[in-house]
Amino acid sequence: MTMLKQVAMVMVLAAGAVGLAEAHHAGNSQFDGNKVLPFRGALEKVYSGNPHGYLYFVRAMPDGQQQHWIFETDAILALHRAGLSVRNDLKVGTTFSLAYNPALDGTNGGNLVAIQLTNGRVIAFMTKNNVETANKLLRENLFDNGTPNSQSGH
C-alpha cells in the first residue's frame, strides 16, 4: 500500500471514530448539564444496559396522581466502580433521593448525577462539579417529607 493510501485510510478511520464518539456522547443535547435538581421517589424498575442503564421511578403527588420518571445512568460496570451494587442497593419499591440533570425536552426524567441510598450513603457520578453540587443537594436536607424544597419545573 502506498504512503498516500495509508494516510487517506488513517484519516477516514479517524473521522469515523470522531463521529461515533460524538454520537454516543451527545448528553448535552438531551440533558441540561448546568442544572442539578433533587428528586425523591419509589423505584419501579431497573434496566441495566450498555452503554447506559435506566432507573424508573414513581412519585405520588399531593393530589393523589402518580408521576412516572426515568433517569439515565452509566453502564452497570461504571455504577459498580462508583460503589453502587445494582443487585444489592437498588431494590424495587424502595424510596430514594437523588440528584439529576433535567431532560431538555421537559419530560419527567434526566441524567442521574447522584443517589442517596437508604443507609444515607451518597454515590455520585459524572463530572466533579456535578458531584459536588449533587452531594450538597442531597446532604443539606433539601427533601422535606419526600417533597423536594426546590422546584424542578415538573
C-alpha positions as CSV (number, residue, x, y, z in Angstrom):
1,M,0.0,0.0,0.0
2,T,1.4,3.4,-0.9
3,M,2.0,6.0,1.7
4,L,-0.7,8.2,0.3
5,K,-3.3,5.4,0.6
6,Q,-2.2,4.7,4.2
7,V,-2.6,8.4,5.1
8,A,-6.0,8.5,3.5
9,M,-7.1,5.4,5.3
10,V,-6.0,6.7,8.6
11,M,-7.9,10.0,8.0
12,V,-11.1,8.1,7.1
13,L,-10.8,5.9,10.2
14,A,-10.1,8.9,12.4
15,A,-13.1,10.8,11.0
16,G,-15.4,7.8,11.6
17,A,-14.2,7.4,15.2
18,V,-14.8,11.1,15.9
19,G,-18.3,10.7,14.5
20,L,-19.1,7.7,16.7
21,A,-17.7,9.4,19.8
22,E,-19.9,12.5,19.1
23,A,-23.0,10.3,18.5
24,H,-22.5,8.4,21.8
25,H,-21.5,11.4,23.9
26,A,-24.5,13.6,23.0
27,G,-25.7,14.0,26.5
28,N,-25.6,17.8,26.2
29,S,-28.3,17.5,23.5
30,Q,-30.6,15.6,25.9
31,F,-29.9,17.0,29.4
32,D,-29.1,20.4,30.9
33,G,-25.7,19.8,32.4
34,N,-25.8,23.3,34.0
35,K,-28.7,22.3,36.3
36,V,-28.6,19.7,39.1
37,L,-32.0,19.2,40.7
38,P,-33.3,17.0,43.6
39,F,-35.8,14.2,43.2
40,R,-37.4,11.7,45.6
41,G,-39.5,8.7,44.5
42,A,-40.0,5.0,44.7
43,L,-38.0,2.8,42.4
44,E,-40.3,0.9,39.9
45,K,-37.8,-0.8,37.7
46,V,-34.1,-1.1,36.8
47,Y,-32.8,-1.6,33.3
48,S,-29.1,-2.4,33.2
49,G,-27.8,-1.8,29.8
50,N,-24.7,-0.9,27.9
51,P,-23.7,1.8,27.3
52,H,-26.4,3.2,29.6
53,G,-28.9,1.9,32.1
54,Y,-32.2,3.4,33.3
55,L,-33.9,3.8,36.6
56,Y,-37.7,4.1,36.6
57,F,-39.4,5.9,39.5
58,V,-42.9,6.8,40.5
59,R,-43.7,9.8,42.7
60,A,-47.0,10.4,44.4
61,M,-48.2,14.0,44.0
62,P,-50.2,15.9,46.6
63,D,-53.4,15.5,44.5
64,G,-53.0,11.7,44.5
65,Q,-51.8,11.5,41.0
66,Q,-48.7,9.5,40.2
67,Q,-45.8,10.8,38.1
68,H,-43.5,8.4,36.3
69,W,-39.9,9.4,35.9
70,I,-36.9,7.9,34.0
71,F,-33.3,8.6,34.8
72,E,-30.4,7.5,32.5
73,T,-27.4,6.1,34.3
74,D,-23.9,5.0,33.3
75,A,-23.3,1.3,32.3
76,I,-23.5,-1.2,35.1
77,L,-19.7,-1.5,35.3
78,A,-19.3,2.2,35.8
79,L,-22.0,2.2,38.5
80,H,-20.2,-0.7,40.2
81,R,-16.9,1.2,40.0
82,A,-18.6,4.2,41.7
83,G,-19.6,1.9,44.6
84,L,-23.2,1.1,43.6
85,S,-24.4,-2.5,43.6
86,V,-27.4,-2.6,41.3
87,R,-28.4,-6.0,42.8
88,N,-27.9,-5.1,46.5
89,D,-28.5,-1.4,46.6
90,L,-31.4,-0.8,44.2
91,K,-34.5,-2.7,45.5
92,V,-37.8,-2.1,43.6
93,G,-40.3,-0.4,45.9
94,T,-37.7,1.5,47.9
95,T,-37.8,5.3,48.1
96,F,-34.6,7.1,47.1
97,S,-33.4,10.6,47.0
98,L,-31.3,11.6,44.0
99,A,-29.9,14.5,42.0
100,Y,-30.1,14.8,38.3
101,N,-29.6,16.9,35.2
102,P,-33.1,17.6,33.8
103,A,-34.1,16.5,30.3
104,L,-34.1,19.4,27.9
105,D,-37.4,18.3,26.3
106,G,-39.2,18.8,29.6
107,T,-40.1,15.2,30.2
108,N,-40.1,13.7,33.7
109,G,-36.5,12.5,33.9
110,G,-32.9,13.2,33.3
111,N,-29.4,12.1,33.7
112,L,-28.6,10.6,37.1
113,V,-25.9,12.6,38.9
114,A,-26.1,11.1,42.4
115,I,-28.2,8.8,44.5
116,Q,-28.6,8.6,48.3
117,L,-29.0,5.0,49.4
118,T,-31.3,4.0,52.3
119,N,-28.3,3.8,54.6
120,G,-27.6,7.5,53.9
121,R,-24.5,6.9,51.7
122,V,-24.4,9.2,48.7
123,I,-22.9,7.8,45.4
124,A,-22.2,10.4,42.9
125,F,-21.4,10.1,39.2
126,M,-20.4,12.3,36.2
127,T,-18.2,15.4,36.4
128,K,-16.6,16.8,39.6
129,N,-18.8,19.9,39.6
130,N,-22.0,17.8,39.3
131,V,-20.7,15.5,42.1
132,E,-20.1,18.4,44.4
133,T,-23.5,20.0,43.6
134,A,-25.3,16.7,44.0
135,N,-23.7,15.9,47.3
136,K,-24.7,19.4,48.5
137,L,-28.3,18.9,47.4
138,L,-28.6,15.5,49.0
139,R,-26.7,16.3,52.2
140,E,-28.4,19.7,53.0
141,N,-31.7,18.0,53.7
142,L,-33.5,19.5,50.7
143,F,-36.1,16.8,51.0
144,D,-39.0,17.5,53.3
145,N,-41.3,14.6,53.8
146,G,-40.5,13.2,50.4
147,T,-41.1,16.5,48.5
148,P,-38.1,18.5,47.1
149,N,-37.9,22.0,48.5
150,S,-36.6,23.3,45.3
151,Q,-38.7,23.4,42.2
152,S,-37.7,21.3,39.2
153,G,-40.3,22.7,36.8
154,H,-42.3,19.4,36.8
